[in-house]
Each structure stands twice: as C-alpha cells, then as structure tokens.
Amino acid sequence: MIVPKPDHKKWIRDHFPEELKKEDFDFLLWGVYYLEDGLTVMQVGDRGPDKVLYKAKDEEDLKWWLLDFFCSRHADSNVLKHEKNVTWHWNYGDVKNNHWRYIEHRHYDYNTLEDQRLIRYDLYLKNLKKASFPEDYFRKKVEECIDIMNYWFHVPHWGYDYENLRFIEISDSIPTDYEKFEYKNPKYITKVVD
C-alpha cells in the first residue's frame, strides 16, 4: 500500500503553507509504504531488510507523523539549493598527507567549520513551524536539533532564534571531534577567500 493515503495527502496539504503545497509526495516519500494494519510505516531497505519507520497509535497520530516526515524529507531534498546562500568561516578543501586542508573565508555567516546539518535543520524547523504543529512539539524538535548540532562542542556553540526561525551562534567554541583543530592552523589553510 502506498504512503500517504489520498485522505492523508489532503490533510497534509491543508496544513502546509502555500509554497509547499505543490511538492511531489511520491518523490519525497519514495521507498515508504504501509503494512496491512494501515498504521505501521515501513521503509525499503537498500542494504538489508525493510525497516519499521513508525508505528502509529491511531490515524490522527499517523497523519501528524507523516507531516513531520514530509517536513524532514523536504528539507533534506533542498539542502543543496540553500547551501550556496551560507558562507562558513572554514570549509573542507582537500586531503594531503592524511590531513584535511581547508578554505578560509574572511567574510562569513557562521564562524565555524561547515556543517550541512545546520541548513537541513533550519529548513526542517521552518517547515514544522509553518505546518501548524503545536508550539510545545515545535520547541521539543528545536531542542533535539540544537543537541545534535552541539554534540561535538564542549561548550554549546548553537542556539536558536525563535523569532527569526534560524540557528544562531552563542559562543566561539570549536568542535572537538579531532585531536587537533587543524582548520585554524595556517599550515592547513590552502586558500583564503575575501
């Protein structure tokens, strides 16, 4: 059985802002289907067995989950389109002698190393807000995204501007997933962009 059902499509479209109502459900929900109970959503496994994505309590729960899933998939599919609008202080360049080499931008939007998750989460959270989710649900999702974005920072780097619906930097901390912070080391910077 395909996902979503025709009445779910109408419900989702009714909850979306105008600019997203024309999105192609079949493209964004490719590889997703219902089990015969009509409440279990499955995803085709490309490297193994199909997996359960969600087991809804009832039809209402399923519709809200599908709307959230649609918001997420829409954000994922639009990252590259929005990526060109963001300038990071440092971008990955290439690898030489087992070390990343970086590109430094003198004028930037974010004073950290590039992270596409920020763009994806920005789009996802804007979609949720515009899609009429309850405020407590929206705030819970914002906190989940902030936690993920701050995972590699000892001191939280990211916060969220609820008024302008976007991530903001709240510190000058740097990610700690590497033993050395090579992207700040001049010998690893291969290009400087003004």
N, C-alpha and C positions, 0 to 999 in steps of 0.2 A: 504494500500500500504506500502511496506517495505521501510526502510531507511537504507543506501542510495541507490539510483537507480544505476544500473550497470555502467552507464557512470560516475556517481559521484564517485563510488569506484575507478575507474581507475584514475580519476583526482586526488583524494586524495592520492592514492598510488604513483602517479607520483611526488607529492610534498613532500613526506616523505623521510627521509634518509633510507638507506638500512636496518638497523636493525629494523625499524618499519614497513616496507612494508609487512611483513608476518603476522602482527597482525590480529586477527579474528574480522572483523567488526560486525558479528552477535552477538558475546559476548559483545563487548563494546557498541553496540547500542541497546541492548535488551530493549524492552519496549518503543521504539521510532518509530513513524510512521508518514506518511504524511496524510494530509486531501486531498480531491479530487482536490483542486486547485493546488496541487503539490508544493506549496511554504510555506505552514503552517506546521510546525513540531510540533507534539504532543507527550506527554509522558503519558504512562499508569499510572493512579493514584492508588497507593496501599492502600491509606487511604481516598479515596474520588474520585471525578470525575477526568477524564483525564484533563491535563492542556496543554495550548499552551506554548511550549518552545521558539519558534521563528517564526516570520512572515517575510519571506524574500521579498525583493523588486523585485528580479528577480533571474534567475538561477545562475548567477555569484555570487551574494550576498549569496545565499543558499550554494553554494559549499564552499566558504570561511568560512561561519558559521559552516558547518559540519566539516571542517578540524579543526577548533578551538575546537569544541565539542569533536572530536575524540582525540585531544591532551590532553584535560582535563580528559576525561574518561580513557585514557591510563595511565595518571599519577595517578588517583585515584586507579586504579586496581594494581598499582605497588608500592604503599607506603610501604606495609609490607615487601616486598622484599628488599627495600633500607633502611628501618628503622634500621636494625641491623648494618649498616655502620656509624651511627651517635650516638655520646655519648653526652648527655646533662649533665650539672653540677648537676641538680636535676631532679629526676624522681618521679612520683607518686608511692607510695608504697601501703599502705592500709589506712583504716579509723578506728580510735579508739576514742570513746567519742566525736563523731561528728567533729573530726578534721582529715584532711589528715595527713598522716605521709609519709616521703619522704626518698628517697635513694640519697645520695650524692656521686658524682664521683670526685675523686681528679684530674684525668686526663680526659679532656673532649674537645669536639669540640666547643660547644657553652656554654657560661657562663650564662645560664638562665634555667628556668623550661621547661621541654619537651613540644613540640608543633608540632604535626604531620603535621600541615598545612605547615610548612616550607619545609618538604620533598615533599609534594604534589605540592606545588608551584614551587619548584626547578625543579622537573621533567616536570611540565606543561610548564614552561617558556623555558626550554631547547628544548622541543618538538616544541614549537612555533618558536624558532629561527632556528631550523633545517628544519622546514617545509616551509621555504621561505616566511614567512609573511613579509610585508613591515616594514622597521625599525621603522617608527612612530607608527604603530599598536603594534609592539612588546614593544616599550618603554611605550606606554599607558598601556598595560597589566602589565608590571613590576610595574609601579606606583600604579595600582589598588591593586596588591598583597602586595606591601610594606605598603600601607594604612591599609589593613586588618591585616597584621602581627603586625603593631604598634598600633592597636586600644586600647589595654589595657595598653599602656605605656604613662605616662605624657610626658616624653622626648623620642623622637624616638629611638628605640633600633636597628631596622633593616634597612639596606641599601642593595644595590645590586651591585655586581661586574660584569659589562657588559663584561669585557674581559674574565673572567673565568666562566661566566654564573652561578653564585651562590649567595645566600644571605650571607651578612656579618654583623657582629655586629658593630655598630657605637657608642655605648655607654654602660655604665654599669647599665643602668636603669633597673628597675624591674617592672613586671606587677602590675597593681593597681586594679584588679577586686576583691580583697579580702581586708577586713579591716586590717588584719594583714598579714604580709609577712611571714607566718609560715614556709615555706620551708627553710628560712635562720635561723630559731630558732633551736638551738641544741636539745631542748627537743622534737621536732617533727621529728628529723632525726633518723630513725631506723637502718640504715645501711650505712656504708661508704665503698666505693669501691676504691681501689688504682689503 
